[in-house]
Amino acid sequence: MKLEKLVGERFREKPSDCVIDSHALMMRGGYMKYVANGIFSSYMPLKRVTRKIEQIIREEMDAIDGQEVQFPVVMPASLWQESGRYESIGKEMARFSDRSGSPLVLGMTHEEAAVQLVRDYGQSYLKYPFMIYQIQTKFRDEARPRAGLIRVREFTMKDAYSFHTSQADLEDYYGKFHKAYERIYARVGLPEVISVASDSGMMGGNVSHEFMLLTPIGEDSIALCTECDYRANMEAAECIMPHQRNDVSDELTMVHTPNIHTIEDVCAFLHCEEKTSCKAVVYQRNADDSYIVLFIRGDLEVNETKLTNHLGCDIHPAVITEECGLKAGYIGPVSLEGDFTVLFDRSLEGLNNLSCGANVYEYHYTGLDMTRDAADAEYHDFAKIQNGGICPHCGKPAITISRGIEVGNIFQLGTKYTKSMNMTYIDRDGEAQYPLMGCYGIGIGRLAASICEAHHDDYGPIWPFAVAPWQIHLCAVRSDDAEVKAYADRLYEELQDKGIEVIYDDRKVSAGVMFSDADLLGVPFRIIVSPRNRKQNIVEIISRDKSINTTAPMENAAEEVWKMLTKQLKPL
């Protein structure tokens, strides 16, 4: 490929709307073009990167007996009505009607389509287990697309679905998939990706893991233990707090706290720490606006994913009106009257000598004893885990919170979709059973952007060899020199004859422009042909990461480059 024919512009200035490096570099390097919020077109360099990622994924899926299929982008709403998700999923799913008025959806995930494809096939236990996968375009109407390809609305994804007749078989295959994902990330140049326990969210199921690239620009928070191998997304991480009860319980005493509402102001006024207070956080159900009052230790935050999972419904922060019966800023668990769902976080269990609202304007209590004054309370885990928190595995106060980009996920779905969509098989005893499912996803564009985020400098991407758009960037400096041009042309042909992927820059531009464009394309190796090198009968060979800077004789440069590349081609 000659660079002068490459569609797309490269430029030095960082776009003002790019908040992370990978987004800025891929826009500057002519990898993609903005179309609409969260929607991009891809130029050739990005397509070559994603095509190589897809091929690595295909090889690993095929190695664990995957069968590639393709589901439709547009599906009838009836499929999603069967599973129950047509009503439960909100505005993220695009809904429309065809010319006859039949309701349709744009696929944002394909569990329903997978079940529909194989439920006639999988009617006997003899057909199991099996796994199907696709690499397909999807659309999810994200409320807040951000960071280029990290969070988009239209995206390409590899999603796979496995079907099993026993939990043991599902778990065994889930483990194989986990190892396949580890191989995929290592092969694309991200061996540092880790797996963390996660919340299943709208996908359903009881067991799930996310694969995370730890980076400060990540939008997910990850709880890691420095003493053991515990790793979990903050949404799923269990929050364990020490319960330190005082030997003597004070009397419950009402204190006048005029014009004080926040937990910080209350604790300052009462001269106590936030961890010795009981605060109320109030939500409303989306469906009917009924109130949920959650009591939690004053220094902790509510994990709304845990709360939503417990309630089994969507919620939003409450709008507290005078008519509802709640005294905003003064809500407490003692003598709370009204038609509310009242919940208690287990951080409060057994504690005493706490401060809390008195359910009377401008008054708070001191001396709250949860065992004595809230004897009927049931406690559940609703809190976000904190830095320095207790590890749920080893029990040591060794939790640290890091940021990460999710680059893949796997779920044990169980019978959530096969049961709702009436997919059954006949077992050995002639009984009808619902097969169990696993679901496994990798976003292709997000993975490409994450690789760029992990491998770049100030001048451009440093693509790992396995996914680089080309293997060699051939630069003919001063191509107006006839001898330089003739040799570079010949070397270009020799490299291609050896099957080497080459991007060839023979434009009549300055060396600075040529090398700047080469940095933005991020090809692993650069060969420089120039008048100065020609006089010395050499070519320069420089790696994009600067770890290699050598020369080769002009007469056998192609052979030397081939030997160098074969070292990169060794399998992991």
C-alpha positions in Angstrom: 0.0 0.0 0.0 1.4 3.4 -0.9 0.8 6.1 1.7 -0.1 8.7 -0.9 -3.2 6.6 -1.8 -4.3 6.1 1.8 -7.7 7.7 2.4 -7.8 9.8 5.5 -5.8 12.8 6.8 -3.2 12.9 9.5 -2.6 16.0 11.5 -0.6 17.2 14.5 -3.1 19.1 16.6 -5.1 17.3 19.3 -8.8 17.6 18.7 -10.4 19.7 21.4 -13.2 17.1 22.1 -10.9 14.2 22.8 -10.4 13.5 26.5 -8.2 10.4 26.4 -5.0 9.7 24.4 -6.3 6.8 22.3 -9.2 8.8 21.0 -7.0 11.8 20.1 -4.3 9.7 18.4 -6.8 7.6 16.4 -8.5 10.8 15.2 -5.2 12.5 14.4 -3.8 9.4 12.7 -6.7 9.0 10.2 -8.1 5.8 11.8 -11.7 7.0 12.1 -14.1 9.8 11.5 -16.9 11.2 13.7 -20.4 10.6 12.2 -22.7 11.2 15.2 -22.6 11.0 19.0 -21.1 7.6 19.7 -21.0 6.6 16.0 -17.8 6.5 13.9 -16.7 5.5 10.4 -13.4 3.5 10.2 -10.6 4.2 7.8 -8.3 1.5 6.4 -5.7 1.5 9.2 -8.3 0.8 11.9 -10.0 -1.8 9.7 -6.7 -3.6 9.4 -6.2 -3.6 13.1 -9.7 -4.8 13.9 -9.5 -7.5 11.2 -6.4 -8.9 12.9 -8.1 -8.8 16.3 -11.1 -10.6 14.8 -8.9 -13.3 13.3 -7.1 -13.9 16.6 -10.5 -14.2 18.3 -11.8 -16.6 15.6 -8.8 -18.8 16.0 -9.3 -19.1 19.8 -13.1 -19.6 19.4 -12.6 -22.4 16.9 -9.9 -24.0 19.1 -12.6 -24.6 21.8 -15.1 -26.0 19.2 -16.9 -22.8 18.5 -19.1 -22.5 15.3 -19.3 -19.1 13.7 -22.8 -18.0 12.8 -24.4 -14.6 12.1 -27.5 -13.2 13.7 -29.6 -10.4 12.2 -29.1 -6.8 13.3 -32.8 -6.2 13.1 -35.1 -8.6 15.0 -38.8 -8.8 15.6 -39.9 -7.5 19.0 -41.6 -10.8 19.6 -38.3 -12.5 20.4 -37.6 -10.0 23.1 -41.1 -10.2 24.4 -40.6 -14.0 24.8 -37.6 -13.4 27.0 -39.3 -10.5 28.9 -36.6 -8.1 28.1 -38.6 -6.0 25.6 -40.3 -4.4 28.6 -37.5 -4.5 31.1 -34.8 -2.8 29.0 -35.1 0.9 28.8 -34.2 3.5 26.2 -30.8 1.8 25.4 -32.7 -0.4 22.9 -33.8 1.2 19.6 -37.3 0.2 18.8 -39.2 0.9 15.5 -41.8 -0.5 13.2 -41.6 -1.8 9.6 -43.9 -0.6 6.8 -46.6 -3.1 7.9 -46.5 -1.8 11.5 -44.7 -4.9 12.9 -42.5 -3.8 15.9 -38.8 -4.4 15.5 -35.6 -3.8 17.5 -32.0 -3.2 16.7 -29.8 -5.8 18.3 -27.8 -4.6 21.3 -27.1 -8.2 22.3 -28.2 -11.5 20.8 -29.2 -14.0 23.6 -32.7 -14.2 22.2 -31.5 -14.7 18.6 -29.2 -17.4 19.7 -31.9 -19.4 21.5 -34.2 -18.9 18.5 -31.5 -20.2 16.1 -30.8 -23.5 18.0 -34.0 -24.4 19.9 -35.3 -26.7 17.2 -31.9 -28.3 16.8 -31.2 -28.9 20.5 -34.1 -31.1 21.3 -32.1 -34.1 22.4 -29.4 -34.4 25.0 -27.2 -36.1 22.4 -26.7 -32.7 20.7 -25.0 -31.1 23.7 -22.8 -29.3 24.5 -22.2 -26.8 21.7 -21.1 -23.2 21.3 -22.0 -20.7 18.6 -20.4 -17.3 18.1 -20.6 -14.3 15.8 -18.8 -11.1 15.0 -21.5 -8.6 14.3 -22.6 -4.9 14.4 -24.8 -3.9 17.3 -26.5 -0.7 18.5 -27.0 0.4 22.1 -28.3 3.9 22.6 -25.9 4.9 25.4 -27.0 7.9 27.3 -23.4 9.2 27.6 -21.0 7.9 24.8 -17.4 9.0 25.6 -13.8 8.5 24.9 -13.9 7.6 21.2 -14.3 3.9 20.8 -14.3 3.1 24.5 -18.0 3.8 24.9 -20.0 4.1 21.7 -23.6 3.5 20.5 -22.8 1.5 17.3 -20.1 -1.1 17.7 -18.8 -4.5 16.5 -18.7 -7.3 19.0 -17.8 -10.9 19.2 -20.5 -12.6 21.2 -20.7 -16.3 21.9 -23.3 -18.6 23.4 -22.8 -22.1 24.8 -25.5 -24.6 25.7 -25.2 -27.4 28.3 -27.2 -30.1 30.0 -25.6 -29.8 33.5 -24.1 -27.1 35.7 -20.9 -29.0 35.9 -20.5 -29.0 32.2 -21.3 -25.3 32.0 -18.7 -24.6 34.7 -16.1 -26.7 32.9 -16.6 -24.9 29.6 -16.8 -21.5 31.4 -13.2 -22.2 32.6 -12.1 -23.1 29.1 -13.5 -19.8 27.9 -11.7 -17.9 30.7 -8.4 -19.4 29.5 -9.3 -18.6 25.8 -9.8 -15.0 26.8 -6.5 -14.9 28.5 -4.8 -16.2 25.4 -6.7 -13.6 23.2 -5.5 -10.7 25.3 -2.0 -11.9 25.4 -1.9 -12.4 21.6 -3.3 -8.9 20.9 -0.7 -7.3 23.2 -2.5 -6.9 26.5 -1.2 -9.7 28.7 -1.8 -7.4 31.7 -5.6 -7.7 31.4 -7.1 -9.2 34.6 -10.5 -10.9 35.3 -12.7 -9.6 38.1 -15.9 -10.9 39.5 -18.8 -8.7 38.3 -22.5 -8.0 38.5 -24.6 -9.7 35.8 -26.8 -6.7 35.2 -29.5 -7.0 32.5 -27.8 -10.2 31.2 -29.0 -12.2 34.2 -27.3 -15.3 35.7 -25.5 -15.8 38.9 -21.8 -16.0 37.9 -20.0 -13.5 35.7 -16.5 -12.0 35.2 -15.3 -8.9 33.4 -11.8 -8.7 31.9 -10.3 -5.3 32.8 -7.3 -3.3 31.5 -6.2 -1.3 34.5 -5.8 2.3 33.5 -6.5 5.7 35.2 -8.9 6.6 32.3 -11.1 3.6 32.9 -14.7 4.2 33.7 -15.1 1.1 36.0 -13.8 0.9 39.6 -12.1 -2.3 40.5 -11.5 -3.6 44.1 -8.2 -5.4 44.3 -6.7 -7.1 47.4 -2.9 -6.6 47.9 -2.7 -9.7 50.1 -4.6 -12.3 48.0 -5.9 -12.8 44.4 -9.4 -11.2 45.2 -10.5 -9.0 42.3 -14.1 -7.7 41.8 -15.9 -4.8 40.0 -17.0 -2.3 42.7 -20.6 -3.0 41.7 -20.2 -6.7 42.7 -17.6 -6.3 45.5 -18.9 -7.3 49.0 -18.4 -4.5 51.5 -17.3 -5.9 54.9 -16.9 -3.4 57.8 -15.7 -4.1 61.3 -18.5 -3.9 63.9 -17.0 -2.1 66.9 -19.7 -1.8 69.6 -19.1 0.3 72.6 -19.2 -1.4 76.0 -21.9 1.0 77.3 -24.8 2.3 75.3 -25.8 5.9 75.9 -29.5 6.9 76.2 -31.3 7.9 73.1 -31.4 11.7 73.4 -33.0 14.2 71.1 -30.8 17.2 70.2 -31.8 20.5 68.6 -29.9 20.8 65.4 -31.3 24.0 63.7 -30.8 24.5 60.0 -28.5 21.5 59.7 -29.1 18.9 57.0 -26.0 17.2 55.6 -24.2 14.4 57.4 -21.0 16.5 57.4 -22.7 19.4 59.1 -24.6 17.2 61.6 -21.4 15.4 62.7 -19.5 18.7 63.0 -22.3 20.2 65.1 -22.4 17.0 67.3 -18.6 16.7 67.5 -18.7 13.1 66.2 -17.1 11.2 63.3 -19.2 10.3 60.3 -18.5 6.6 60.9 -20.5 6.9 64.2 -23.6 8.2 62.4 -26.5 6.6 60.7 -27.6 8.4 57.6 -30.7 7.9 55.4 -30.4 7.8 51.6 -33.8 7.9 49.8 -34.8 6.6 46.4 -38.0 6.1 44.5 -39.0 3.2 42.2 -39.2 4.1 38.6 -42.5 2.2 38.1 -44.6 3.9 40.7 -42.4 6.5 42.5 -42.9 4.7 45.9 -40.2 5.5 48.4 -37.2 3.4 49.6 -35.4 4.6 52.7 -32.0 3.1 53.1 -30.0 3.5 56.3 -26.3 3.2 56.1 -23.2 4.2 58.1 -22.5 7.8 57.6 -19.1 7.5 56.0 -20.2 5.0 53.4 -21.7 5.3 49.9 -24.7 3.3 48.6 -23.9 0.8 45.8 -27.0 1.4 43.7 -26.4 -1.8 41.7 -26.6 -3.9 44.8 -29.8 -2.0 45.8 -31.4 -2.5 42.4 -30.6 -6.2 42.5 -32.1 -6.5 45.9 -35.3 -4.7 45.0 -35.6 -6.3 41.5 -36.6 -3.0 39.9 -35.1 0.3 38.6 -34.8 3.3 41.0 -33.9 6.9 41.0 -32.8 9.4 43.7 -35.9 10.6 45.5 -37.7 13.9 45.3 -38.8 14.4 48.9 -42.0 16.4 49.1 -43.9 17.7 52.2 -46.7 15.4 51.4 -44.7 12.2 51.5 -44.1 12.2 55.2 -40.3 12.3 55.2 -38.4 15.1 56.9 -35.6 15.8 54.5 -32.3 16.1 56.4 -33.8 14.7 59.6 -34.7 11.1 58.6 -33.9 8.3 61.1 -34.9 4.7 61.9 -36.6 5.5 65.2 -40.4 6.2 65.0 -40.3 6.4 61.2 -43.9 6.4 60.1 -45.2 6.1 56.5 -45.7 3.8 53.6 -42.0 3.3 52.8 -39.7 0.4 52.0 -37.1 0.6 54.8 -33.8 -1.1 54.4 -30.6 -1.3 56.5 -27.0 -1.8 55.4 -25.1 -4.3 57.4 -22.5 -1.7 58.3 -24.9 -0.6 61.0 -25.5 -4.1 62.5 -24.9 -4.2 66.2 -23.5 -0.6 66.4 -24.4 1.7 69.3 -23.9 5.3 70.3 -24.7 6.6 66.8 -26.2 9.9 65.7 -29.2 9.9 63.4 -32.2 11.9 62.3 -35.2 12.2 64.7 -37.9 12.4 62.0 -38.7 15.9 63.5 -37.6 19.0 61.7 -34.4 20.5 63.2 -33.8 17.5 65.6 -31.4 14.6 65.6 -30.8 11.8 68.1 -27.6 10.8 69.8 -27.1 7.4 71.5 -28.8 5.3 68.9 -28.3 1.6 69.6 -29.3 -0.5 66.6 -29.9 -3.6 68.7 -32.1 -1.8 71.2 -33.8 0.9 69.0 -34.1 -0.9 65.7 -34.6 -4.4 66.9 -36.6 -5.5 63.8 -34.0 -4.4 61.3 -32.8 -6.9 58.7 -29.4 -6.1 57.3 -28.1 -6.6 53.8 -25.0 -5.5 51.8 -25.8 -2.2 50.1 -22.5 -0.3 50.5 -19.6 0.4 48.1 -16.4 -1.2 49.1 -13.7 1.3 50.2 -9.9 1.7 50.0 -8.5 -0.1 53.0 -11.7 -2.2 53.3 -11.7 -5.8 54.5 -11.1 -8.4 51.7 -14.0 -10.8 51.4 -11.6 -13.7 50.7 -8.6 -13.3 53.0 -10.3 -11.1 55.7 -7.4 -8.6 55.7 -7.9 -4.8 55.4 -6.0 -4.7 52.1 -8.5 -3.5 49.5 -7.3 -0.9 47.0 -9.6 0.7 44.4 -8.3 1.0 40.8 -9.8 2.2 37.5 -10.2 -0.1 34.5 -11.6 -0.4 31.0 -13.8 -3.5 30.5 -12.5 -5.3 27.4 -14.6 -8.5 27.7 -17.1 -10.3 29.8 -18.4 -13.8 30.4 -21.6 -14.9 32.1 -23.1 -18.1 33.4 -26.7 -17.4 32.4 -28.3 -20.7 33.5 -31.8 -21.2 32.2 -32.8 -17.5 32.2 -33.4 -17.4 28.4 -34.0 -21.1 27.6 -36.8 -21.2 30.1 -38.5 -17.9 29.2 -38.3 -18.9 25.5 -39.3 -22.5 26.1 -36.2 -24.2 24.7 -36.2 -27.7 25.9 -34.4 -31.0 25.3 -35.3 -34.6 26.2 -32.8 -36.1 28.7 -31.6 -39.7 29.1 -34.7 -40.5 31.1 -37.1 -39.1 28.5 -37.8 -36.0 30.6 -38.0 -32.5 29.2 -35.3 -30.1 30.6 -34.2 -26.6 29.9 -30.5 -26.3 28.8 -28.2 -24.0 30.6 -26.4 -21.2 28.8 -23.2 -19.3 28.9 -22.6 -15.9 27.2 -19.2 -14.5 26.3 -18.5 -11.0 24.7 -15.6 -8.9 23.5 -16.1 -5.5 21.9 -13.7 -5.3 18.9 -13.4 -1.5 18.6 -13.1 -1.0 22.3 -10.3 -3.6 22.4 -8.5 -1.8 19.6 -8.8 1.5 21.5 -7.6 -0.1 24.7 -4.6 -1.5 22.9 -3.8 2.0 21.7 -4.4 3.4 25.2 -1.9 0.9 26.7 0.7 1.2 23.9 1.4 4.7 22.8 3.7 7.7 23.3 3.1 11.4 22.7 3.5 10.9 18.9 1.2 8.1 18.2 0.2 4.5 18.8 2.8 1.7 19.2 0.9 -1.2 17.8 1.8 -4.7 19.0 3.1 -6.7 16.0 0.2 -9.1 16.0 -2.5 -6.4 15.4 -0.5 -3.6 13.7 -2.1 -2.3 10.5 1.2 -3.1 8.6 4.4 -4.8 9.6 6.9 -2.4 7.9 6.7 1.3 7.2 9.1 2.0 4.3 10.2 5.6 4.1 11.9 6.9 0.9 13.4 10.2 2.2 14.1 12.5 -0.7 12.2 10.4 -3.2 13.1 13.1 -5.8 16.5 11.5 -5.8 16.2 9.0 -8.7 18.6 6.4 -7.1 16.8 6.6 -3.7 13.4 6.2 -5.5 14.6 3.3 -7.7 16.0 1.4 -4.7 13.0 2.0 -2.5 10.7 0.9 -5.2 12.7 -2.3 -5.7 12.8 -3.0 -1.9 9.1 -2.4 -1.7 8.5 -5.2 -4.3 11.0 -7.6 -2.6 9.3 -7.2 0.8 5.9 -7.8 -0.7 7.1 -10.8 -2.5 8.1 -12.3 0.9 4.5 -11.8 2.1 5.5 -8.8 4.3 2.8 -6.2 4.9 4.3 -2.8 3.9 3.0 0.7 3.9 5.3 2.7 1.5 5.8 6.4 1.8 7.4 7.8 -1.3 5.8 11.2 -1.2 7.8 14.3 -1.9 7.5 15.7 1.6 10.0 16.6 4.3 11.5 14.0 6.5 9.7 15.6 9.5 6.3 15.2 7.9 7.1 11.7 6.8 8.3 10.5 10.2 5.4 12.3 12.0 2.9 10.4 9.8 4.8 7.2 10.5 4.6 7.8 14.2 0.8 8.2 14.0 0.4 5.0 12.0 2.4 3.2 14.7 3.8 0.4 12.5 6.2 -1.8 14.4 9.3 -1.4 12.2 10.4 1.5 10.0 12.9 1.2 7.1 14.5 4.4 6.0 16.1 4.8 2.6 17.8 8.2 2.1 20.7 9.8 0.1 22.9 9.7 3.2 22.2 6.0 3.8 22.6 5.1 0.1 26.1 6.6 0.2 26.9 4.2 3.0 25.2 1.3 1.2 22.8 0.8 4.1 19.2 1.1 5.2 18.1 2.1 8.7 15.8 -0.2 10.6 14.1 1.4 13.6 11.4 -0.1 15.8 8.4 2.1 16.7 9.1 1.6 20.4 12.8 2.6 19.9 14.1 -0.7 21.3 15.7 -1.5 17.9 17.9 0.9 15.9 20.1 -0.9 13.5 21.2 -1.0 9.8 21.3 -3.6 7.1 23.3 -3.7 3.8 21.2 -2.5 0.9 21.9 -5.6 -1.1 20.2 -8.0 1.4 18.0 -5.6 3.3 14.8 -7.6 2.5 16.4 -10.8 3.8 17.5 -9.1 7.0 14.0 -7.6 7.5 12.4 -11.0 6.9 14.7 -12.7 9.6 13.8 -9.9 12.0 10.0 -10.4 11.4 10.1 -14.1 11.8 11.2 -13.6 15.4 8.0 -11.6 15.9 5.9 -14.4 14.4 6.7 -17.0 17.0 3.4 -18.2 18.7 2.8 -17.4 22.3 
